């Protein structure tokens, strides 16, 4: 859908930005993106590692739009697609090249003339791609709604007030004159409901709901999507989330909630890192809690993953930046090199200082 007046104000206030001036003059990123994609012959579309519903819904819809414009396009995911979102790709007839862990030695962008990253513009969320993209001589495009951005793309369509990357892709598709098909509508709907908590989060705007209505009119089965996303869990996921919630601690007069999931929890339950999605939101049900933190020790090793959620009193994107992370004011993430206990102690110390 084309942005309405309140949406246009959000875009003007936010960030339709181009490489030459990340913090400078706002440009018409939609026209720039359409021009770049229209000139393309073969496009590689990707998104952040451990893709969620917004990432997969947005990339799938964009891929379908490119193909509708007779532009060859492939989808690359930098980690396996979570089983709960597999239907998004399957219903659209899209196959993704899934990277299990690291990029293979023979990985190359030579077959493409355009590279598009959706729902992220930071290298920390695109592990292994930085040297390949920096050598890439074709067009580089970012379509995103997060506050934290790198400065490497030729065209950056960044609308920080968009409720989901799916909103931006939907606007792009309409401006580009691509007919909205049922598979495209379903992918965009999954993007919307995933990043708005089924329209519960503060990022939900009038334009978000108008877009949702348009997608339903295009043939989305609301009940089916809800069941597949929220009533289709593996027992291992529930067991892992239960262990995480059992570690809940409330600090600072119950204003801060912190939970941990250790490598041993994955072994005990059979859960995966993807199964931790949403755990950090549970403590926000407590009336006094302002910030919720989840620290996860991946079973395969590597840095501790830190997820932050806020009710608005604290900008967790700004807080996460001191750990090399970022995101939204109310939802952000970061990584910590060290033990789970050290990560918890360091993050809590700084967070309590911030609250004080």
PyMOL commands that set and color helices and strands:
alter all, ss='L'
color gray80, all
select helices_A, chain A and resi 5-14+19-21+29-38+53-68+83-92+123-125+130-135+165-175+182-196+206-217+222-230+235-245+263-269+273-276+279-285+316-323+340-355
alter helices_A, ss='H'
color red, helices_A
select strands_A, chain A and resi 42-47+72-77+96-98+114-118+139-144+155-158+249-251+256-261+291-297+304-310+326-327+331-336
alter strands_A, ss='S'
color yellow, strands_A
deselect
rebuild
show_as cartoon
